[in-house]
């Protein structure tokens, strides 16, 4: 699985091994195609279900939808060329020129401004000692993550360019999560590099051809599809699938974000992943199956639901657009009958495939009627390869940034969330950060889920034919 919202993966590209994506259905007689198509006009369109939730929440929780990451640029940077390239990216992607307004009837609508507005502040830190400059860069990164961005005003991005030396700069980007997901970071950086290399008139500059589909096209399609017979039928089918699953319990204290670093021990995990591969399961499926065993034992159940973030770009033409396409896919896992871990792997493969086939249905519509979803744990395995940001003569590196705000992005009801475990497979290690609700769990609880996964995989590889009940 790929991380659709993780700004800590700023140098991430599109997944290396793409699933075969459905072709666009552009038949003129089909009023609501099965996949997005260019909208007929440039007028306002309804926001997506996720955007509507973030818009409502940010009214009482400023900066709740701000994500930030920073890049170190080492080499002879041309700041004016960089400014032109940034402006070109904003001009190319409608999502970065979008604002939300409320109509006279009280309905929110997305408007796309014609001209981009680049909000860029600069600071010269070259007069500071290296240590003092590093401290100020860290402070600027923290402040960027707390920038109050506003979907209504259209202030959905803000940049900071810090000069540490003639050949050393740091570029910090703050983006509103309603218009920018993790996949967008790869698109954005690719377009930025092309615009910097080629200039405003080049193929990647401000005059570049816009993507085939823009985010407002998707938002317009989602609204019409959900209101049509096909969307209504799929919604009814999926609700029936989860009808017997109890909603997650809200923590009495509500929601308060906490973060804890996590890492898996390679010994039992490597052996478990080999077992999974032999059964045709991906690393994500194998780790998900082990987590299901941990949660099932913890809750005393033989059936449970785990949420996983999915990129939501189920049509090929959506790959090149900046926007917030993230969806959470609920996966129902069945441990009834005391299966062996091998048998559970096959059940998990089928469950994951079935769940991903329904990415079009937003979780806010599926479980967004005042009742929490039937899962309180989210799990993701990020598998993005590094993307070289090809700026001529400049070495690009990623700086560590503040933890992402995944739970409020992924969960329709954060107070009913326990944890979101985001793992990254990189350089032979599997680790990452877990975000959790301080009113529902402790750091020890979260780490216990990881040690539980290790224990399940260790026991499974030792006795793959034994029922999980033993």
N, C-alpha and C positions, 0 to 999 in steps of 0.2 A: 504494500500500500504506500501511497505517496502522501506527503504532508501538504495539504492545500492551504495552510494558513501560517506555517512556521516561518517567521521572519529571521529566526536564527539560521535558516538555510538560505541566506540572501544570494549566495552564489550558486544556488540550485538551478538546474535546468529542467526541461521536461523529462519525464521518466525515460530511462534508457530503453526499456522493453515495453513498448506501448501495446496495449490491447487493440485488437482490430476494432475500429470505431465504425459506427453505423454511418451510412451515406446520408447526405442531406436529402430531404424529401421536399422538393420545390414545386410540386404539381400545382398548377394554377387553380384547379377545382377543389383542392383540399383546403378548407378555411383555416384549420388549425393543424399544421403538419406535425408529424410525430417528433420531429426535431426542429430547432429554431431555424428561421429563414429571415432574410432582411425584411424589416418592417416597411409598410407601405408609405409612411410619411415621417417627417422629422418632428412631429408634435410630441407633447408630453405623454409618458406611458406610466402605468402603475409600477411601483417598486416591487422587488421580489419579496417573498415571505421573510427571508432572512434580513433584508434591508429594513423592512417595516419593524421587525423586533429590535434591531440595533438602534433605529431612530427613536423608538419609544423609550428604550432604556437610557440612551445618552441624555435625555431630558432631565433625568434625576441623577445620573452618574456621569459627569463630564469626563472626557478622555477614556471612557470605557472601551471605545472602539478604535483606539490608536495603536498602531503597530510601528516599530522602528527598527532600523538596522543601520550599520555604519561600515564604510569601506575605506581602507587606507590606500592612497594612491602615491606611489613612489616613482618619481621621474619628472621630466620637464612638462608639467601640466600647463595647458593653455586654458585659463579660466573662462575666457570669453567663448572659446569653442565649446567648452563644457556647458556653459549657460545656453548656447544656441541648441546644443544637442538635447538638453533637458526640456527646453521649450518645444522642440520638435516631437519628443515623445508625448508630451501633454496634448499637442495638436493631433497626433495620430490616433489617440485612443479616447473615445467619447466618455468612457467611464471616469477619466481623470478631468473631465470638464462637466461633470454632472452635479446637479444640485436638486434637492427635494423641496417642493413647495406644497402647500395645502390649498386645495381648491375651495371655492365658496361653499361647496357641499361638505367640506371637511375631509375630503379624500386626498391622501398624499399622492404626488405625481413627480416623476423624474423629468427634469428639463436638461437639455444639453446646451451649454453656452458655445457660441460660435468661436470665440477666441480664447486661447489658453491664458491662464494667469500663473506665472511662475513666482512662488513665494520662496525667496532665497535670502538668507542672511549670511554674512561673512564675518569671520573673526581672524585676526592675525595673532598667532601665538608664538611667532618666531623669536620674540624677545624673552621668552620664559626659559628656564632650565628644562632639560628633558623631563625630569620628574614632575615639575610643576605643569608643564604642557600636557603630560599624560593624565594628570589629575583633572585638568580642565576639559580634556577630551572626554573622559569618563563622565564628568558632570554634564557636559553637553549631550551626551548620549542618553543619560538618565532624564534630563529635561525634555529631550525630543520624545521619549516614550510617554511623557506626561502632557504633551502638547494637546490642547483642547481643539480638536478638529470638529467641523460642523457640517453635516450633510445638507442642512437647510441653506446655509450661506454659500455652499460650494467650496468652502475651504477644506478640501479633502486631502491635501498634501502640503508639506512644508519641508524645505531642504536647508541644510547648514553646510557651508564649505569653510573648513578650518585650515589655515595655512600654518604649518609648523616650521617649514623651512622652504627655500626656493624650490626644492625638488621633493617636498613631502607635504601632502595634503590629506585631509580626512573629509569624506562626503557622508553626511548623515541624512537619511530619508525617514520622514514620518508620514504614514499613509493611513487613511481611514479604512478600517476593515470592511466597510460596506461597499467599497469600490475596488479593493485590492486584496487578493489572496496570495498564498505562497507560490502557486504556479505563476502568478503575475510577476513575481520578482525575476524569474528567468526571462520572461518576455520583455520586461522593462529594461533589464540590463543588456540584453541582446540588442534591442533597438537603440539604447543609449550609446553603446559601443559603435554601432553602425553610423549613427548620426555624428558622433565625434570624429570618426575616421573620414567620412565622406563629405561632411559639411551640410548646410541646410538644403542645398540643391541636389544632393546625392540621393541614391536609392533608399538610404536609411535616415535621411535628414527630415526636416520639417515638411518637405514636399513629397515625402514618401506616400505610396499608396496605402490607404488605411486597410485594416484587416477585413476579410470578407464578411465577417459578422462582428458586430459590436455588442457590448454588454447590454445596452438598451434594447437591442433586438431580442436578446435572450429574456430580459425582464418582460417585454411585451408578450412574447410567446408563452412564458410560464403562466401569466395571468389568464390568457385566453384558453390555454390547454386545460388548466384546472377548472375553468368555468364551463368547459365543453363536456360532451358525453364521454369521451375517451378518458380524460383526466378524472372525472367523477367516478367512472367505473373502476379505474385503477386504485383510486383512493379507498373506495368501498372494499375492494379485494384485500388491500394491504391492512386496513383496519381490522378486517375479520381474522387475518393471520395472527395479530397480536391481541385479539380481544380477551383471551384468557390470561394474559400476562398482567400481573398487578402493577400499578404505577409505582415508581420509586418514591420513597418517603422523603418529605422535605425535612431538612435539619431545623430544629426548633429555633436556632439562632439566625437562620437565613444563610447568606453566603458571604464568606470572607476568603480571599485568595491566599494560598500558600504555595511554595515551590520547594522541591527537594531534588537534588541530583540522584540519578539512579544508574546502575550498571549491572549487567548480567555476567555471571561467571562463565567463562568460555568452555570449561571442561564439560559439564553436563549439557550445556546449551549446544555445543558443536555436535555432540553425540545425538542429541535430540533432533537437531536439524537434519542430520544424516538419515535418521530413521524416517523423518517426515518426507525428505526428498525421495526415499525409496518407495514411499506410498503415493508419490505424485503431489505432495503438499508443498507449497511455497513456505519460506521462513515465516512469513506473516501468519499463514494458516496454522503452522505448527505451534507458534507461540500463542496464538489465539486459543487453540484447543487446550493448551496447558493452563492458560489463564481461566478458561471456562471451568476446568476441574477445580482450581483454587476457589473460585467464586461459588461454585455449586456446593462445595463442602462448607464454605463459610456461611452460606445462607440456608443450608439444609434442603437443597432443591435438586431436581433432576432435569430441569429445563430453565434456561435463563437467557436474557438478551444482553448483548454487549454492543455498544455503539462504536462505529469506526468512521473517521473522516474520510471522505472520498472527494476527488478533485471535481466531480460533477461535469466535466467537459466530455459529455458522451457523444458529441458530434465533432467530427474532425475540424470543421471550420472554426470551432470555438478555441482551438489550441493557441491561436496567434493573438488573442484578444486579452487586454488587461481588464479585470473585473473580479467580482466576488461570486464565484460559481460553486463555492464549497457546499457540500451537503453531508449530512451525517447519515450513514446507512446502518439501521438496526439489524443485527444478525442474531437470529434465534438459534441457540445451540442445545441439542438434545442429548442428554446423558442417561436417559432411561434404559433400564434393562442390564445395567452393569457391563457396558461395552469395554473391550480392550482399548488401549490408546490407539492402536492401528485402526480399529473400527471407528473410533471417534475422529481420527484424521479424515477418513472418508466422509463421515457425516459433515465435518467442518468444511471440506471442499465444496460439497453440494450446497451447504448453507451460505457460504460466501458468494458462490456464483449466483445463487438465487437473489441474494440481497443486492448485489451490484447491478443486477438487471433492472432494478427499480430506482436507480439514482435520480431519475427525473422528478420523483415525488419529494418535495421539501419536507424535512422532518418537522418544521414549524406548522405545517398543515396537517401532517399525519398525527402529531401528538401535541398540537398547540392550542387546545380548546380549554385551557384552564386546568388540565390534568397533567401531571408530570409524565415524561416518557417511561417506558418499562425498563430502563437501564439507568444505572448510576455510575457506571465505569465506562470510560472510553479508552480505546487502545489503538495505537498507530505505530507502524514501523516505517520510518522514512527511508527511502532508498534512492535519493537523488544523487547523481554524480555531480562532481564539481564542474562549473561552467567557466571557462576562461573569459574574463571581460577583456576583450582584445582592444586595448587602447595603445596606439603606437608609442613605443618607447617607455611605457609606464607599467610597472608591476602593481598588480591589484591584490590586496589581501582583505580578509574579513576580520573585523574587530568584534569581540564578544559584546553582546548587548543584553538588555534587560529581558527577563523571561516573557514569553508570549502570553496573551490573554485567551487561552484556548477554551476554557470552560464556558465563559460567557458568550463566546462565539459559537461553540458547538451545541450547547445545551439550551433548549427552550425554557428550562427552569433551573438556573444554577443552584438554587437552594436544595434541589433534589439530587445534586451531583455529589459523588464521593471523590472521584479522581479522574484525571486524563493522563494516561501514561503514553508519552511520546518517545520512542526509541529510535536511534539512528545507527545504522550499520556502516561503520567507517574505519578503515585501517585495521581490520581484523578485530574490532571491538564493537560491542552492542551496548550502548548506553544512551543517556539523554536526560531529560527533565520531566518530572511528573508534577503536574499542577493539581492541587487538591483543595477541598473546602475545609477550612479550619474548624468549622462547626460540625463537621461530619467525620473527620479523620485526623490522625496525627501523622507526622513523618514516619513513625515506626509502622503504622498501619500500611502506609503506601509501600515502604520497603518490604514489608511482609508479603505483599502480593508478588513482588519480584523474586524473593527467596522461595516462595511457594511454586512459582514457575520452574525455577531451577530444580526443586525437589521432585516435581511431577516428571520432568524430563529425565532426571536421573533414574527414577524408579521405572519409568517406561522403557528406557533403553536396557535396563537390567533384566526386566521381565516383560517384554512386549506382548506376550500372549496372555498375561494375567488380567482379569477384569479390574477395572478401575476401583471397584468397591473394596478390593483387597489391598 
